Amino acid sequence: MSQPPPGAGLGPIAQLGYVVDDIERAMRRWLEHHDVGPFFFLPRPPLADLRYRGEPTSAAIAVALTYSGELQIELIQPLDAEPSPYLDFARRSGAGLHHVARFTDEFDAALARCRALGRQPYFEGRGLGTDQRFAYFEGESNDVGTVNEVVETVGLGGFFDYMRARCADWDGAEPIRTIFT
């Protein structure tokens, strides 16, 4: 019998995360070609307690977030040569879909569920300050290069709801909104 998929029981995919080589160009392309917006741009979001493949890292990234309906789109650009899954992906594949994420208010239970499925986090840390934890998991076979992420939303749900509402009623004004500068 095959193992359940890594997201089994964690809810629907809530986010598609893309690694890009030029985040400002990528935001413009998404705005022009995919009819999404506005983007909430974090030039260097605060990250803490990063561990990549068991080792601490101080990798820096730029992030842009928007919504298409209920689906969050995340663009990520590595900003330095510190070890990270984003830099590895960029070196291996250039730009493209890096991960799918599920959001949860019960992060510890979600981690336990992934571990029960035989998955161990290979990249984890805290984002947007120190209240939001995240963890990435590789599957047994990863032919498409896409990994799974679990994102803690306790304390962030309001921010995600705010962004989703701004995207739902967006009139084209202020297409890129810089935050966390």
TIMARZA-228783 format. One line per field, with one value per residue: x, y, z of N, C-alpha, C, O in turn; residue number from 1; residue in one letter. Coordinates in steps of 0.001 Angstrom, whole numbers. Example, Ala and Ser with C-alpha at 12.3 -4.5 7.8 and 13.67 -1.06 7.14 Angstrom:
% TIMARZA-228783
n_xx c(13190 | 12850)
n_yy c(-5690 | -2250)
n_zz c(7800 | 7080)
ca_xx c(12300 | 13670)
ca_yy c(-4500 | -1060)
ca_zz c(7800 | 7140)
c_xx c(13200 | 12900)
c_yy c(-3300 | 30)
c_zz c(7800 | 7870)
o_xx c(14236 | 13409)
o_yy c(-3319 | 1138)
o_zz c(8465 | 8039)
k c(1 | 2)
r c(a | s)
This chain:
% TIMARZA-228783
n_xx c(831 | 528 | 1991 | 96 | -402 | 1896 | 453 | -1777 | -4727 | -4192 | -5585 | -6635 | -4497 | -3139 | -1418 | 752 | 4127 | 6626 | 9940 | 11880 | 13992 | 14141 | 12368 | 10834 | 10376 | 9008 | 6689 | 5507 | 4999 | 3150 | 1080 | 398 | -98 | -1536 | -3660 | -3861 | -3580 | -3477 | 129 | 1733 | 4625 | 7560 | 10560 | 12706 | 11879 | 11462 | 13127 | 13689 | 15505 | 16260 | 16809 | 18491 | 18591 | 19408 | 21315 | 22096 | 21150 | 21455 | 19987 | 18759 | 15830 | 13630 | 10163 | 6985 | 3500 | 243 | -3238 | -5345 | -8501 | -9130 | -6591 | -3273 | -547 | 2882 | 5899 | 9367 | 12591 | 15919 | 18394 | 21045 | 24059 | 23759 | 22974 | 19924 | 16667 | 15601 | 17704 | 19096 | 17153 | 16984 | 19564 | 19510 | 17168 | 16526 | 13980 | 10646 | 7833 | 8156 | 7126 | 4196 | 1827 | 237 | -1972 | -2196 | -3674 | -2889 | -66 | 1864 | 477 | 139 | 2815 | 3383 | 1647 | 2773 | 5273 | 4429 | 3728 | 6152 | 7695 | 10210 | 11070 | 13053 | 13752 | 13244 | 11787 | 11095 | 8872 | 7968 | 8425 | 8532 | 6443 | 5259 | 5565 | 7184 | 7603 | 9316 | 8912 | 10291 | 9182 | 9063 | 9439 | 10142 | 9485 | 8626 | 9907 | 8722 | 8073 | 6561 | 4993 | 4270 | 2502 | 2248 | -552 | -1584 | -2023 | -1345 | -3465 | -5274 | -3767 | -3403 | -6104 | -6692 | -5033 | -6179 | -8773 | -8150 | -7173 | -9408 | -11143 | -9704 | -8942 | -7085 | -5434 | -2406 | -559 | 1671 | 2519 | 4563 | 5751 | 7001 | 9566)
n_yy c(-1176 | 2224 | 5212 | 7861 | 11082 | 13852 | 16034 | 14999 | 15176 | 17730 | 19777 | 21972 | 23037 | 26147 | 28005 | 28857 | 28778 | 30528 | 30576 | 33236 | 35174 | 37905 | 39831 | 42173 | 42424 | 40013 | 40470 | 42521 | 41088 | 39139 | 40864 | 42010 | 39826 | 37809 | 38827 | 39445 | 40956 | 43522 | 43335 | 42544 | 43612 | 42525 | 43589 | 42539 | 40393 | 39912 | 37195 | 34337 | 31964 | 30126 | 27000 | 24911 | 21881 | 20830 | 22618 | 25869 | 28869 | 32074 | 33034 | 35422 | 36793 | 38196 | 38838 | 38575 | 38857 | 37897 | 37441 | 35156 | 34791 | 32478 | 31497 | 31951 | 33587 | 33397 | 35024 | 34554 | 35738 | 34834 | 36563 | 36455 | 34456 | 32587 | 29350 | 27935 | 26616 | 28002 | 29241 | 26942 | 25837 | 27884 | 27746 | 25182 | 25010 | 27511 | 29666 | 29195 | 27092 | 26378 | 25458 | 24099 | 25200 | 24663 | 26107 | 26486 | 26649 | 25000 | 24206 | 22500 | 20061 | 19620 | 19297 | 16947 | 15196 | 15171 | 14049 | 11550 | 10500 | 9906 | 12028 | 14453 | 17707 | 19743 | 22320 | 25009 | 27536 | 30812 | 33335 | 36701 | 38263 | 36678 | 35023 | 33358 | 30201 | 27998 | 25149 | 23064 | 20197 | 17440 | 15059 | 11447 | 10849 | 13197 | 14289 | 16602 | 18665 | 20171 | 21100 | 20547 | 22742 | 23729 | 26196 | 28215 | 29937 | 31235 | 34265 | 35434 | 35152 | 37292 | 39140 | 37765 | 37547 | 40264 | 40923 | 39225 | 40314 | 42900 | 42210 | 41043 | 43184 | 44877 | 47702 | 48275 | 50322 | 51339 | 48999 | 47631 | 47195 | 48133 | 46644 | 46045 | 47365)
n_zz c(0 | -818 | 566 | 2165 | 592 | 1254 | 2253 | 3368 | 5148 | 6054 | 5013 | 2289 | -454 | 95 | -824 | -3526 | -4095 | -5670 | -6884 | -7942 | -10156 | -10341 | -8468 | -8680 | -11438 | -11770 | -10221 | -11772 | -14149 | -13247 | -12461 | -14954 | -16695 | -15402 | -14113 | -11332 | -8090 | -5580 | -5076 | -2048 | -937 | 499 | 1048 | 2498 | 4509 | 8056 | 9362 | 11419 | 13447 | 11442 | 9927 | 7806 | 6342 | 8799 | 9709 | 11037 | 9321 | 7794 | 5708 | 3402 | 1959 | -537 | -614 | -2151 | -1946 | -3010 | -3795 | -5528 | -5621 | -3135 | -3107 | -2239 | -3715 | -3756 | -4267 | -4344 | -3902 | -3669 | -1785 | -1111 | -740 | 1220 | 2569 | 1451 | 632 | -1469 | -2821 | -3632 | -5347 | -7283 | -8368 | -9432 | -11023 | -11973 | -12281 | -10990 | -9981 | -6675 | -4175 | -2549 | -205 | 2934 | 5231 | 8757 | 12010 | 13939 | 14349 | 15630 | 15751 | 13014 | 12213 | 13629 | 12309 | 9726 | 10339 | 11219 | 8815 | 7828 | 7037 | 7365 | 8443 | 6325 | 6047 | 8116 | 10218 | 11518 | 10542 | 9501 | 11841 | 14975 | 15518 | 13665 | 12503 | 10151 | 7994 | 5726 | 3658 | 2003 | -381 | -906 | -3601 | -5932 | -8561 | -9877 | -8658 | -6721 | -3394 | -145 | 2161 | 5476 | 7115 | 9896 | 11079 | 13265 | 14778 | 12395 | 10751 | 10565 | 9089 | 6657 | 5947 | 5642 | 3428 | 1465 | 1273 | 306 | -2170 | -3337 | -3725 | -5326 | -7255 | -9161 | -8406 | -6812 | -7269 | -6220 | -2955 | -548 | 2375 | 5733 | 5675)
ca_xx c(0 | 1352 | 1830 | -740 | 395 | 2419 | -505 | -2985 | -5337 | -3769 | -6415 | -6320 | -3358 | -3522 | -411 | 1746 | 5333 | 7514 | 11248 | 12085 | 15322 | 13958 | 11031 | 10064 | 9927 | 8012 | 5429 | 4914 | 4467 | 1922 | 59 | 7 | -465 | -2355 | -4813 | -3886 | -3015 | -2124 | 1150 | 2267 | 6048 | 8414 | 11907 | 13583 | 11053 | 12184 | 13141 | 14452 | 15649 | 16299 | 17645 | 18413 | 19244 | 19968 | 22304 | 21585 | 21464 | 20931 | 19574 | 17852 | 14978 | 12566 | 8910 | 5799 | 2304 | -1042 | -4255 | -6297 | -9557 | -8633 | -5229 | -2194 | 610 | 4081 | 7111 | 10516 | 13887 | 17064 | 19156 | 22448 | 24576 | 23567 | 22207 | 18462 | 16043 | 15323 | 18949 | 19334 | 16195 | 17394 | 20769 | 19157 | 16056 | 16251 | 12773 | 9493 | 7077 | 9034 | 6408 | 2781 | 1737 | -1025 | -1992 | -2816 | -3597 | -2410 | 1225 | 2497 | -284 | 456 | 4161 | 3273 | 1009 | 3786 | 6267 | 3781 | 3744 | 7539 | 8315 | 10954 | 11337 | 14435 | 13962 | 12239 | 12128 | 10005 | 8796 | 7157 | 8646 | 8857 | 5221 | 4770 | 6519 | 6979 | 8476 | 9268 | 9084 | 10458 | 8533 | 9929 | 9735 | 9817 | 9783 | 8328 | 10737 | 7906 | 8056 | 5391 | 5251 | 3210 | 2662 | 1421 | -1292 | -1991 | -1430 | -1210 | -4711 | -5812 | -2974 | -3768 | -7474 | -6596 | -4509 | -7176 | -9845 | -7638 | -7054 | -10757 | -11793 | -8663 | -9393 | -5940 | -4607 | -1316 | -382 | 2710 | 2439 | 5732 | 5576 | 8181 | 10798)
ca_yy c(0 | 3427 | 6173 | 9006 | 12233 | 14578 | 16988 | 14279 | 15606 | 19072 | 20776 | 22258 | 23902 | 27541 | 28890 | 28411 | 29573 | 30541 | 31205 | 34117 | 35779 | 39357 | 39883 | 43313 | 42036 | 38951 | 41083 | 43201 | 40072 | 38587 | 41907 | 42236 | 38622 | 36861 | 39547 | 39382 | 42122 | 44051 | 42566 | 43048 | 43375 | 42541 | 43574 | 41694 | 40101 | 39421 | 35742 | 33957 | 30542 | 29334 | 25797 | 24264 | 20566 | 20634 | 23637 | 27242 | 29716 | 33439 | 33378 | 36564 | 36694 | 39171 | 38109 | 39315 | 38044 | 38350 | 36391 | 34920 | 34135 | 31991 | 30989 | 32919 | 33445 | 33929 | 35120 | 34584 | 35924 | 34762 | 37816 | 36248 | 33111 | 31716 | 28152 | 27950 | 25836 | 28892 | 29375 | 25652 | 25726 | 28834 | 27218 | 23951 | 25126 | 28887 | 30174 | 28331 | 26667 | 25758 | 24732 | 24306 | 25351 | 24554 | 26980 | 25842 | 27260 | 23941 | 23881 | 21326 | 18884 | 19421 | 18712 | 15561 | 14436 | 14972 | 13090 | 10232 | 10050 | 9643 | 13244 | 15272 | 19024 | 19976 | 23760 | 25525 | 28774 | 31708 | 34464 | 37863 | 38380 | 35363 | 34318 | 32495 | 29141 | 27298 | 23991 | 22472 | 18740 | 16788 | 13759 | 10339 | 11029 | 14583 | 14459 | 17947 | 19644 | 20954 | 20577 | 20895 | 23618 | 23961 | 27552 | 28537 | 31175 | 31879 | 35596 | 35964 | 35007 | 38611 | 39740 | 37076 | 37959 | 41638 | 40881 | 38589 | 41287 | 43965 | 41648 | 40777 | 44422 | 45715 | 48491 | 48565 | 51332 | 50912 | 47575 | 47060 | 47851 | 47703 | 46531 | 45532 | 47948)
ca_zz c(0 | -880 | 1650 | 1822 | 176 | 2400 | 2800 | 3777 | 6392 | 6449 | 4355 | 886 | -770 | 298 | -1406 | -4489 | -3891 | -6839 | -6793 | -9088 | -10149 | -10233 | -7885 | -9197 | -12787 | -11616 | -9791 | -12933 | -15066 | -12669 | -12544 | -16344 | -17448 | -14655 | -13553 | -9875 | -7439 | -5557 | -4378 | -799 | -1162 | 1681 | 461 | 3321 | 5681 | 9228 | 9537 | 12612 | 13771 | 10208 | 9875 | 6499 | 6386 | 10123 | 10055 | 11056 | 8169 | 7904 | 4351 | 3238 | 778 | -780 | -777 | -2577 | -1752 | -3517 | -3808 | -6606 | -4848 | -1848 | -3288 | -2091 | -4595 | -3113 | -5077 | -3440 | -4540 | -2762 | -1822 | -761 | -1038 | 2377 | 2218 | 1567 | -440 | -2596 | -3574 | -4292 | -6451 | -8320 | -9033 | -10134 | -11975 | -12379 | -11641 | -11183 | -8803 | -5686 | -3130 | -2233 | 1252 | 3647 | 6400 | 9918 | 13333 | 14832 | 13736 | 16253 | 15307 | 11596 | 12168 | 14093 | 11235 | 8674 | 10845 | 11232 | 7420 | 7461 | 6513 | 8313 | 7860 | 5916 | 6201 | 9030 | 10897 | 11891 | 9629 | 9865 | 13270 | 15525 | 15885 | 12594 | 12159 | 8892 | 7782 | 4389 | 3644 | 711 | -472 | -1307 | -5012 | -6189 | -9975 | -10360 | -7966 | -5802 | -2036 | 665 | 3298 | 6452 | 7627 | 11056 | 10841 | 14516 | 14834 | 11037 | 10025 | 10273 | 8017 | 5419 | 5631 | 5164 | 2057 | 597 | 1057 | -564 | -3519 | -3851 | -4174 | -5910 | -8400 | -10013 | -7790 | -5932 | -7549 | -5371 | -1651 | 204 | 3821 | 6437 | 5114)
c_xx c(877 | 1023 | 877 | 135 | 809 | 1446 | -1747 | -3483 | -4965 | -4608 | -5937 | -5034 | -3847 | -2587 | 413 | 2938 | 6296 | 8840 | 11437 | 13482 | 15275 | 12532 | 10200 | 9551 | 8835 | 6670 | 4746 | 4306 | 3177 | 787 | -488 | -591 | -1410 | -3519 | -4965 | -3305 | -3975 | -1159 | 1533 | 3732 | 6823 | 9859 | 12896 | 12829 | 11888 | 12012 | 14021 | 14519 | 15658 | 17270 | 17410 | 19268 | 20035 | 20953 | 21669 | 22003 | 20860 | 20482 | 18583 | 17090 | 14128 | 11315 | 7832 | 4611 | 1098 | -2002 | -4964 | -7418 | -9013 | -7174 | -4206 | -1062 | 1776 | 5227 | 8274 | 11784 | 14985 | 17911 | 20632 | 22839 | 24479 | 22710 | 20706 | 17888 | 15779 | 16565 | 19266 | 18420 | 16609 | 18612 | 20447 | 18179 | 15818 | 15067 | 11643 | 8820 | 7987 | 8257 | 4909 | 2694 | 312 | -908 | -2702 | -2673 | -3046 | -1093 | 1851 | 1798 | 10 | 1846 | 4129 | 2656 | 2007 | 4830 | 5694 | 3723 | 5163 | 8266 | 9022 | 11199 | 12811 | 14777 | 12849 | 12736 | 10880 | 10058 | 7901 | 7222 | 8983 | 7622 | 4751 | 5843 | 6170 | 7959 | 8237 | 9598 | 9278 | 9723 | 9530 | 10366 | 9261 | 10157 | 9564 | 9130 | 9984 | 7887 | 6791 | 5827 | 4018 | 3513 | 1699 | 745 | -1783 | -1268 | -1278 | -2506 | -5323 | -5085 | -3316 | -5183 | -7485 | -6114 | -5548 | -8299 | -9386 | -7518 | -8435 | -11422 | -10818 | -9162 | -8254 | -5001 | -3535 | -1036 | 686 | 2742 | 3557 | 5436 | 6846 | 9473 | 11813)
c_yy c(1242 | 4359 | 7288 | 10176 | 13065 | 15580 | 16326 | 14763 | 17004 | 20166 | 21073 | 23072 | 25333 | 28508 | 28149 | 29346 | 29418 | 31195 | 31991 | 34719 | 37301 | 39590 | 41049 | 43021 | 40968 | 39527 | 41768 | 42201 | 39461 | 39602 | 42034 | 41007 | 37666 | 37515 | 39325 | 40680 | 42622 | 43074 | 43294 | 42623 | 43567 | 42451 | 42688 | 41343 | 39586 | 37906 | 35419 | 32443 | 29652 | 28168 | 25137 | 23006 | 20388 | 21686 | 25020 | 27979 | 31086 | 33939 | 34538 | 36398 | 37956 | 38359 | 39070 | 38368 | 38715 | 37183 | 36355 | 34114 | 33754 | 31550 | 32112 | 32571 | 34121 | 33894 | 35312 | 34745 | 35781 | 36032 | 37645 | 34809 | 32177 | 30512 | 28328 | 27077 | 26696 | 29066 | 28072 | 25483 | 26637 | 28316 | 26003 | 24196 | 26525 | 29403 | 29183 | 27982 | 25877 | 24913 | 25012 | 24337 | 25163 | 25405 | 26267 | 26705 | 26262 | 23373 | 22621 | 20040 | 18589 | 18807 | 17247 | 14683 | 14161 | 13946 | 11682 | 9637 | 9777 | 10846 | 13986 | 16640 | 19147 | 21462 | 24267 | 26798 | 29537 | 32908 | 35552 | 38122 | 37002 | 34550 | 33299 | 31468 | 28549 | 26144 | 23453 | 20983 | 18269 | 15460 | 12700 | 10481 | 12420 | 14929 | 15881 | 19027 | 20473 | 20288 | 21064 | 21754 | 23633 | 25313 | 27771 | 29893 | 31849 | 33227 | 36228 | 35917 | 36336 | 39301 | 39092 | 37458 | 39377 | 41664 | 40317 | 39571 | 42425 | 43466 | 41440 | 42041 | 45395 | 46392 | 48865 | 49615 | 50700 | 49411 | 46872 | 47875 | 47315 | 47745 | 45944 | 46058 | 48195)
c_zz c(0 | 274 | 1230 | 1382 | 1376 | 2994 | 3349 | 5132 | 6840 | 5804 | 2956 | 736 | -683 | -412 | -2447 | -4344 | -5049 | -6484 | -8083 | -9014 | -10040 | -9754 | -8412 | -10608 | -12687 | -11159 | -10975 | -13907 | -14539 | -12752 | -13966 | -17013 | -16718 | -13918 | -12055 | -9328 | -6387 | -4889 | -3098 | -784 | 138 | 1185 | 1211 | 4598 | 6845 | 9370 | 10738 | 12713 | 12529 | 10348 | 8532 | 6530 | 7685 | 10579 | 10088 | 9780 | 8400 | 6534 | 4352 | 1928 | 658 | -1082 | -1269 | -2505 | -2391 | -3449 | -5149 | -5953 | -3489 | -1906 | -3176 | -3049 | -3887 | -4117 | -4127 | -4266 | -3491 | -2909 | -1511 | -1075 | 162 | 1983 | 2455 | 463 | -1671 | -3467 | -4304 | -5501 | -7598 | -9084 | -9889 | -11276 | -12499 | -11587 | -11882 | -9882 | -7871 | -4677 | -3174 | -717 | 1727 | 4902 | 7543 | 11157 | 14346 | 14294 | 14320 | 15821 | 13837 | 11436 | 12583 | 13012 | 10103 | 9107 | 10876 | 9824 | 6933 | 6895 | 7641 | 7676 | 7485 | 5925 | 7098 | 9681 | 11284 | 10948 | 10163 | 11358 | 13802 | 15864 | 14861 | 12229 | 10803 | 8804 | 6381 | 4488 | 2213 | 749 | -879 | -2755 | -5377 | -7627 | -10461 | -9636 | -6944 | -4434 | -1324 | 1838 | 4192 | 7091 | 8788 | 10842 | 12117 | 14584 | 13461 | 10263 | 9649 | 9139 | 6680 | 4987 | 5056 | 3708 | 1094 | 269 | 142 | -2008 | -4142 | -4377 | -4827 | -7182 | -9349 | -9442 | -6907 | -6087 | -6714 | -4088 | -768 | 1699 | 4427 | 5821 | 6177)
o_xx c(1862 | -54 | 840 | 1303 | 155 | 1603 | -2682 | -2754 | -5386 | -4365 | -4953 | -4561 | -4845 | -2911 | 735 | 2792 | 6729 | 8863 | 11187 | 14086 | 16275 | 11593 | 8986 | 8408 | 7852 | 5623 | 3540 | 3219 | 2219 | -344 | -1698 | -1507 | -2021 | -4265 | -6061 | -2616 | -5129 | -1571 | 1642 | 4049 | 6754 | 10345 | 13824 | 13096 | 12896 | 10894 | 14977 | 13694 | 15122 | 18396 | 16274 | 20484 | 21156 | 21391 | 20801 | 23080 | 19871 | 20585 | 17691 | 17632 | 13936 | 11390 | 7777 | 4694 | 943 | -1621 | -5155 | -7295 | -8491 | -6577 | -4261 | -672 | 1675 | 5492 | 8201 | 12025 | 14992 | 18120 | 21400 | 22040 | 25051 | 21813 | 20277 | 18558 | 15737 | 16485 | 19663 | 18863 | 16592 | 18679 | 21041 | 18343 | 14987 | 15142 | 11668 | 9173 | 8520 | 8660 | 4438 | 3395 | -660 | 134 | -3675 | -1675 | -2764 | -1021 | 2319 | 2459 | 118 | 2038 | 4774 | 3090 | 2072 | 5220 | 6405 | 3675 | 5366 | 9348 | 8484 | 11505 | 13695 | 15947 | 11670 | 13931 | 9779 | 11125 | 7174 | 6200 | 9664 | 7746 | 3915 | 6901 | 5021 | 9008 | 7101 | 10439 | 8524 | 9652 | 10691 | 11530 | 8104 | 11021 | 10256 | 9026 | 10555 | 7708 | 6051 | 6882 | 2882 | 4629 | 496 | 1395 | -2348 | -46 | -1099 | -2637 | -5835 | -5707 | -3500 | -5435 | -8202 | -6704 | -5769 | -8733 | -10153 | -7741 | -8609 | -12173 | -11075 | -9727 | -8442 | -3887 | -3752 | -1249 | 622 | 2961 | 3499 | 4939 | 7681 | 10368 | 12906)
o_yy c(1307 | 4306 | 7639 | 10247 | 13006 | 15949 | 17013 | 14756 | 17430 | 21352 | 20499 | 23703 | 25697 | 29682 | 26972 | 30564 | 28311 | 32252 | 31483 | 34771 | 37921 | 39550 | 40919 | 43344 | 41010 | 39114 | 41616 | 42434 | 39282 | 39242 | 42152 | 41138 | 36803 | 36854 | 39050 | 41409 | 42199 | 42120 | 44520 | 41443 | 44614 | 41350 | 42146 | 41918 | 38907 | 37404 | 36137 | 31731 | 28543 | 28325 | 24839 | 23055 | 19879 | 21655 | 25323 | 27736 | 31230 | 35129 | 34615 | 35928 | 38686 | 37315 | 40228 | 37221 | 39935 | 36069 | 37377 | 32905 | 34603 | 31258 | 33096 | 31411 | 35274 | 32865 | 36127 | 33991 | 36529 | 36518 | 38600 | 34041 | 31088 | 30642 | 28800 | 26825 | 26183 | 29040 | 28097 | 25035 | 26222 | 28437 | 25813 | 23654 | 26714 | 29557 | 28424 | 28493 | 24832 | 23796 | 25997 | 23596 | 25459 | 25418 | 25542 | 27405 | 26630 | 22227 | 21763 | 19037 | 17424 | 17905 | 16405 | 13548 | 13045 | 13080 | 10719 | 8418 | 9452 | 10700 | 14123 | 16717 | 18716 | 21832 | 23993 | 27096 | 28992 | 33418 | 35366 | 38189 | 36233 | 33474 | 32453 | 31824 | 28590 | 26150 | 23392 | 20565 | 18650 | 14812 | 12996 | 10256 | 12771 | 15769 | 16326 | 20202 | 21391 | 19075 | 21894 | 21534 | 23559 | 25556 | 27541 | 30870 | 32940 | 33296 | 37442 | 36569 | 36497 | 39973 | 39788 | 37670 | 39656 | 42335 | 40879 | 39655 | 42871 | 44224 | 41641 | 41994 | 46598 | 45748 | 49686 | 49784 | 49638 | 48639 | 45658 | 49086 | 46178 | 48742 | 45402 | 45282 | 48681)
o_zz c(736 | 867 | 51 | 1767 | 2417 | 4158 | 3759 | 6123 | 7916 | 6028 | 2489 | 1681 | -1306 | -587 | -2281 | -4455 | -5369 | -5852 | -9176 | -7943 | -9681 | -10549 | -8573 | -10929 | -13427 | -11658 | -11164 | -14435 | -15291 | -13077 | -14159 | -17824 | -17349 | -13197 | -11568 | -10042 | -6314 | -4228 | -3080 | -640 | 781 | 925 | 610 | 5653 | 6647 | 9483 | 11034 | 12139 | 12559 | 10820 | 8163 | 6715 | 7689 | 11729 | 9269 | 9236 | 9118 | 6238 | 5197 | 927 | 1630 | -1729 | -855 | -2944 | -2329 | -3088 | -5808 | -5760 | -2765 | -870 | -3914 | -3176 | -3469 | -4737 | -3207 | -5208 | -2513 | -4021 | -1636 | -1613 | 138 | 1149 | 3507 | -538 | -2790 | -4695 | -5469 | -6559 | -8757 | -10308 | -10951 | -12368 | -13387 | -10368 | -12851 | -8819 | -8245 | -4354 | -3743 | -28 | 1032 | 5557 | 7335 | 11331 | 15487 | 13850 | 13572 | 15554 | 13455 | 10621 | 11958 | 12814 | 9587 | 8325 | 10589 | 9662 | 5763 | 6328 | 8739 | 6486 | 8225 | 5822 | 6873 | 9694 | 11366 | 10609 | 11138 | 12041 | 13123 | 16448 | 15179 | 11708 | 10365 | 9449 | 5911 | 5284 | 1317 | 1793 | -1163 | -3087 | -5150 | -7881 | -11376 | -9988 | -6355 | -4321 | -1852 | 2432 | 3722 | 7551 | 8671 | 10470 | 12050 | 14460 | 13364 | 9227 | 8541 | 8316 | 5681 | 3800 | 4095 | 2862 | 21 | -880 | -712 | -2952 | -5343 | -5351 | -4875 | -8067 | -10246 | -9940 | -6324 | -5151 | -6519 | -4114 | -300 | 2222 | 3703 | 5485 | 5886)
k c(1 | 2 | 3 | 4 | 5 | 6 | 7 | 8 | 9 | 10 | 11 | 12 | 13 | 14 | 15 | 16 | 17 | 18 | 19 | 20 | 21 | 22 | 23 | 24 | 25 | 26 | 27 | 28 | 29 | 30 | 31 | 32 | 33 | 34 | 35 | 36 | 37 | 38 | 39 | 40 | 41 | 42 | 43 | 44 | 45 | 46 | 47 | 48 | 49 | 50 | 51 | 52 | 53 | 54 | 55 | 56 | 57 | 58 | 59 | 60 | 61 | 62 | 63 | 64 | 65 | 66 | 67 | 68 | 69 | 70 | 71 | 72 | 73 | 74 | 75 | 76 | 77 | 78 | 79 | 80 | 81 | 82 | 83 | 84 | 85 | 86 | 87 | 88 | 89 | 90 | 91 | 92 | 93 | 94 | 95 | 96 | 97 | 98 | 99 | 100 | 101 | 102 | 103 | 104 | 105 | 106 | 107 | 108 | 109 | 110 | 111 | 112 | 113 | 114 | 115 | 116 | 117 | 118 | 119 | 120 | 121 | 122 | 123 | 124 | 125 | 126 | 127 | 128 | 129 | 130 | 131 | 132 | 133 | 134 | 135 | 136 | 137 | 138 | 139 | 140 | 141 | 142 | 143 | 144 | 145 | 146 | 147 | 148 | 149 | 150 | 151 | 152 | 153 | 154 | 155 | 156 | 157 | 158 | 159 | 160 | 161 | 162 | 163 | 164 | 165 | 166 | 167 | 168 | 169 | 170 | 171 | 172 | 173 | 174 | 175 | 176 | 177 | 178 | 179 | 180 | 181)
r c(m | s | q | p | p | p | g | a | g | l | g | p | i | a | q | l | g | y | v | v | d | d | i | e | r | a | m | r | r | w | l | e | h | h | d | v | g | p | f | f | f | l | p | r | p | p | l | a | d | l | r | y | r | g | e | p | t | s | a | a | i | a | v | a | l | t | y | s | g | e | l | q | i | e | l | i | q | p | l | d | a | e | p | s | p | y | l | d | f | a | r | r | s | g | a | g | l | h | h | v | a | r | f | t | d | e | f | d | a | a | l | a | r | c | r | a | l | g | r | q | p | y | f | e | g | r | g | l | g | t | d | q | r | f | a | y | f | e | g | e | s | n | d | v | g | t | v | n | e | v | v | e | t | v | g | l | g | g | f | f | d | y | m | r | a | r | c | a | d | w | d | g | a | e | p | i | r | t | i | f | t)
